[in-house]
Amino acid sequence: MNVDDPADDPDGPLRMTPGPTEIPSAVRERIASQPPNPDVEPEFFAFYRDLCGKLEPIYGGDDVVILGGEGILGLEAAIASLVAEGDRVLSLSNGVYGEGFAEFVESYGGEAVVCEAPPDEPLDREAMENHLSEGEFDVATMVHCETPTGTLNDLEGILATLADHDVLTVVDAVSSLGGVPVPTEHIDVCLGASQKCFSAPPGLAVLSVSEAAWDRIEAVETRALYTDLEPWRDAADEEWFPYTHLASNLLALDSAIDLLREEGLESVYERHEAAARRCRERAREMGLELYADESMASPTVTALSVADADGIKERLWDEEDVLLATGIGEEADEILRVGHMGHNARIDRVERTMDALDRVLD
Ligand SMILES: Cc1ncc(COP(=O)(O)O)c(C=O)c1O
């Protein structure tokens, strides 16, 4: 037990939300240290390059860029930088974040064709293939883990088909990167955020960009200024960032990634699988049902079908000091979500959460 960590105190609060997650003490300590000046100190640029280098293997080897801003900034920046007036974008969706991409596309002047599947079903590959045979697309968007419904989309075949059609791919892997292997092979822009499986504080959008995506970003006449990724291509090497970087958040992320590397990615992935398995076993023992079929459930978050999710959440926090999340959108009150991601993907934390849930449901 780490006595510095309130979540390890059996009477302390335990936040098992699907991001932001609890932050390990080493990461909290680092954010309290004096950061270098991110505008002028050469050491800062060296540190930033080193951090991107540590992140690259998690993202499959492409260039990594870290933006100061939360996850949504990365989603918007990707679309703003890749999509010009009149470009055609195929948006695969089975949830809130998948659908949200289309709004970014339209607001930057693109034409979004949405391939929509119900939230408890896999992405519609057949519909995608029909669209691809009927017309040309510049970019395709999709989500790996739809956090609001706890589903993990199987992307490998979809990405390979899109690569065969020379369509650039943008994948929101915000709640899977660092907790689940992401099939990065045919991803051109892969989007993550600091506060999910990395267990650093919220505030950084962490994304990778392939060579093909950089070339398109340079070619596209974008409407974007603040969200334009183009200046980031050489920023670290030229030692000039488009705006003052969030130095303290970057220090925290660096410590979080060191913890991940010390443990080893394979063991991190296994820890997530084990936590998810135990959470679902306990849910079944309590007679609870998963929102979607278990074959679709993400190792990072469990979505349970319940009545009055909001009431259960309130009681868990008031009576048990355990924080969970409800759903998002129309089904918000019918879904209760247990986040077992990052630092929280631990059996003892899952057991304490499910004990508390058991008492409240009793
Ligand atoms: C799948 C997914 N994409 C994007 C986001 C947006 O991230 P942020 O809340 O950091 O803006 C979230 C947040 O929960 C998410 O779950």
The ligand as an SDF file (V2000), in Angstrom:
LIG
                    3D

 16 16  0  0  0  0  0  0  0  0999 V2000
  -13.3060    8.3860  -26.5580 C   0  0  0  0  0  0  0  0  0  0  0  0
  -13.0840    9.7770  -26.0810 C   0  0  0  0  0  0  0  0  0  0  0  0
  -12.6910   10.6930  -26.9460 N   0  0  0  0  0  0  0  0  0  0  0  0
  -12.4680   11.9680  -26.5810 C   0  0  0  0  0  0  0  0  0  0  0  0
  -12.6560   12.3750  -25.2900 C   0  0  0  0  0  0  0  0  0  0  0  0
  -12.4680   13.8040  -24.9360 C   0  0  0  0  0  0  0  0  0  0  0  0
  -11.4360   13.9720  -24.0490 O   0  0  0  0  0  0  0  0  0  0  0  0
  -11.4120   15.2480  -23.0810 P   0  0  0  0  0  0  0  0  0  0  0  0
  -12.4930   15.0460  -22.0900 O   0  0  0  0  0  0  0  0  0  0  0  0
  -10.0410   15.2040  -22.5120 O   0  0  0  0  0  0  0  0  0  0  0  0
  -11.6360   16.4340  -23.9280 O   0  0  0  0  0  0  0  0  0  0  0  0
  -13.0790   11.4600  -24.3410 C   0  0  0  0  0  0  0  0  0  0  0  0
  -13.3310   11.8540  -22.9420 C   0  0  0  0  0  0  0  0  0  0  0  0
  -13.8900   11.1680  -22.1460 O   0  0  0  0  0  0  0  0  0  0  0  0
  -13.2920   10.1260  -24.7500 C   0  0  0  0  0  0  0  0  0  0  0  0
  -13.7090    9.2010  -23.8710 O   0  0  0  0  0  0  0  0  0  0  0  0
  1  2  1  0
  2  3  1  0
  2 15  2  0
  3  4  2  0
  4  5  1  0
  5  6  1  0
  5 12  2  0
  6  7  1  0
  7  8  1  0
  8  9  2  0
  8 10  1  0
  8 11  1  0
 12 13  1  0
 12 15  1  0
 13 14  2  0
 15 16  1  0
M  END
$$$$
